[in-house]
Amino acid sequence: MAIRIYGNRSLKTLPGQDTRPTVARVREALFNIWQETIADCRWLDICAGSGSMGAEALARGAAEAIALEQSSRACAIVRDNWRSIARPPQQFRVFCGDAVRLLGQLDRPFDRIYFDPPYASDLYDPVLQAIGRGALLTVDGECAVEFSPKSTASQWHPLAQVGALRLDQVKTYGNSALAFYQLDNDC
């Protein structure tokens, strides 16, 4: 299977549903919301899957993209996809392993963070806490968190405050939704 991003560029994906790419409707909506902020930004893609969101950011002029992904097979796909998109002086790096642990190793803030774990994952709160605790967002940065708006009581739903992060807005797109978080300057 292949997906297409900005500029009609094709990306590889892993077979099966282990790393489901963000649906085109959600990807397009997010980049419409963030369109004025992507050029020259530092982008962090957490639970990157095929890397489609970071590839889209690179295609739209992000200066740097960093991917965090658990699956080594997916990490190889992200590297291939980003290598085909990035142009000098753009930079990218792909880190394979546990997202929470890897977040603790990052040493500079990001302008835009995209976080899309499996919807039934227990990663939501620990990752959001780590982002706020590690000062991984710039002062005017924003983190978009993809989740299921039809979640059950056992699945994650956006909280008004998660550590140093404050919920700004929630947008719903069918079976997917995005929660936007910013640093809470009062924390």
C-alpha positions, 0 to 999 in steps of 0.5 A: 500500500502507498499513500500520497502527500503534498505535491502528489508524492507517494510514500511506502507503508507497512502491510497490515494495520499495525501502523495505520497511516493518518487518514487523508482527511485528518492530515489535510485538516491538520496542515490547513490549521498549521499551514502558516507555521510549518515552514522552517519549523522543528517537527516531532512525530511520536508513534510515527508509523509510516512517517506520513505526517513528518513527510508532509511537514518536510514536503511543506518546508519544515527545517527538521523532523524527528520521528519516534517509533516502537517498531524497527520495521516501521523505522526503516520505512520512515527513514526511506520515506523521509529520505525521498522527501527531505531536501538540503538543508532539511534534516531528519532523524528516526529513533526506534524504541519506547516513546516515553524513554526517547522523549527524555533524551531529546534536548531541544523544543519543537514548534509542532508535535504530532502524537498518534498512538494506537487508540487503545494505547496507554501512552497518552498521559505518560507522553503528554506529561513527558512533553511538558516536563521535558520542555519539548514545546517552544513557547508558541508551539503546539502538540496535536494528539490524534484519538478516537472521539468514540472512545469507551471509558477505557480509552483516552479522552482529552483532559483540560490540563495534562501537567504543563500542557493546556488543552486549546481545542478539539476537532473531530473528523469522523472516526478520528479527532485531534486535541491541540495542546499548548504550554500553560504559561501559568504552570 
